[in-house]
Amino acid sequence: MSAYLTVKWLHILSSVLIVGTGFGTAFYLFFVNRSGNVAATAIVGRLVVRADTWFTAPAVLFQPLSGVLWLIREAGWLAGEGWIVGAIVLFLLTGACWLPVVWLQRRMRDMAVAAHATGQDLPERYWRYARRWEVLGYPAFLAVLAVFYLMVVKP
């Protein structure tokens, strides 16, 4: 396989990791938050942070390196093409939502672990953070779906 196809495959794989891990962790944290089970919330919170650290963060770092710095040039596209600019803007929008989400998830995890260890309910601050986490997640996920569309259709 050529270097171009190898990098393209890794680029696609890393994008799938971003969407898959993001959607999967959001699904579990969203529903565990509605369960009322502090122990489960602590476990899911730890796993969500771990998944973002192990899978999402490396994939997010790889995307611009593989896409913007390598694939665009190797494929002969112009970086100023509308679909490329749109994809970059949407990727940055996703990042602007994702970075606060990462911070919120870590704090939520810590609060859930502490509440479980002491046998208490989740504090009100947890629920404020959970609402912010959810509000930031919707535009980030929609932006990633739009990036997928632009990458496939290249309008």
N, C-alpha and C positions, 0 to 999 in steps of 0.2 A: 504494500500500500504506500502511496506517495506521502510525503510530509504534509502536503495540503490536506489530503483526505484524513490523515491521522489527527491533525489539529482540528479539522472540521468536526470529526467524530467526537473528540474530547470536548469541543465547544458545545455541541448538542447534548452530550452526556452531562456536562456541568449545568447546563440550563435546565435539564430534567431534574437534576438534584435540587436545584433552587426551588423549582415549582413543587416537586413532589415532597420534599422535606418541609417546605413552607406550608403547603396545604395540609399535609399529614399532621404536623405538630399543631397547627392552628385548629384543626378538627378536634384533636384530643384535648387541648387546653380549653377550647370553647365549651366542650361538653362536660369536662370534669368540673369546670367552674359552675355549672348548673346542677351538679350532683349533690352538693352539700357535704361531700366526703373530704375532710381535711387531709386524711392520710393519703388518699388517692391524688389529691391536688398537689401534695408535696412530692410524690413520686413522679407524676406527670411533669410538674414544673422542673424537676431535676433533669428529666429526659429531654424535654424541649430545649433547655439551655445546652445540653450536651449535643443534641442533634444539630443545632445551629452552629456550635463550635466545630464539630467534626465534619459536617457535610456542607452546610449553607455557606459559611464564611469562606472556606477555600474555593468553592465554586464561584462565589461572588467576585473574589479576587482574580480568578482565572478568566472570567468572561471578558473584561476589557482587554486583557493581555492577548487572548486568543482572537477575539473578534476585531477590536479596533486596531490593535498594533500589528496583527499578522494576517488574518483572513481577508480583510478589506484590501490590503496592499497586494497580497498574493493572487486574489481573484481579479484584480484590475479595476475594482470599483473606485469611485471618487468619494472621499469621506464627506463631501458636502451634498451628496444625493439625499433627497428628501426622506426616503425611508430609513436611511442610515442615521441621519440627524434625529428623526423622530424616535428611532429605537434607542439612541443614546440619551435623549432627553427623558424618555420613559424609564430607562434603566436608572438614571440619576434620581428621578422622582421616587422610584421604588426604594432606592438606597436612603433617600431622605425620610421615608416612612420606616424603613427597616431598622436603621440605627437606633432611633428612640425605642422601637419595639424590643430590640435586644436588651437595652438598658432596663425597660419595664419588666421583661421576662425574668431577668436576674433578680430584680427586687421582689417580684411576685414569688419566685421560687424561695428566696430567703425568708419571706414572711410566712409562706406555707409550711416550710420546714420548721420554723420556730414555733408556729401555732400548733403543729402536730406534736412536737417534742414536749410542749407544756400542756397539751390537752385543751387548748383554747380554740375558739372560733377564729376564722380569718378576720383580720382587722378591717375597718372601714377603708383604710388607705389601700388595701389589697384590691377592693372593689373599684375604687377610683382608678387605680392603675389598670385594672382589667378592662374597664370601659375605654380608656385611652388606647390600650393595646388593640382592642377590637376595632375602634374607629380608624386607627392607622392601617390596620390590616386590609381593609376593603379596597382603598385606592391602590395600595401596593400590589395586591393580587390582580386587580383589573389592569394595572399598568403592565405587569408581566405578561398577561394574556395578550395584550396589544403588541408587545414586543414579539411574541411568538408569531402573531399574525403578520407583522411587518417582515420578519425573517423568512417566512414561507412565501408570501405573496410578492414581496419586493415591489410595491406599486410605484 
